[in-house]
Amino acid sequence: MPAPKPTCSELMRWLKFNLGSLGALTGTDQRALSAAAHIIELYAVSRDAHALVAFQHVVLAMQPKTREFAYHAIAHSMEWDDRLRVWVRAGLPDIAITRDPSVESKAS
């Protein structure tokens, strides 16, 4: 049985499918987003508060306008409804959500 692919290897394709364009991401943002996805995967299986601290620091390394991608990436390893709870528990500042695929998919 082949080893599962790392979370980050599917993340960009998954985000693009759910959100559309990822054009605002710089190389630094992409690296931080990839790290954030791995950290959330760890949090999803461990519920360790230290993982949320790491998530906060990595997300804050992203440009403010690209942090929404990290918010939605929470649902890649968890559920759409977990995003706000995890974001708040990580101590991250409020962000303006410009696209919400969880709402759009429920409306269909």
Beta strands, then each sheet from edge to edge (+ up, - down):
end
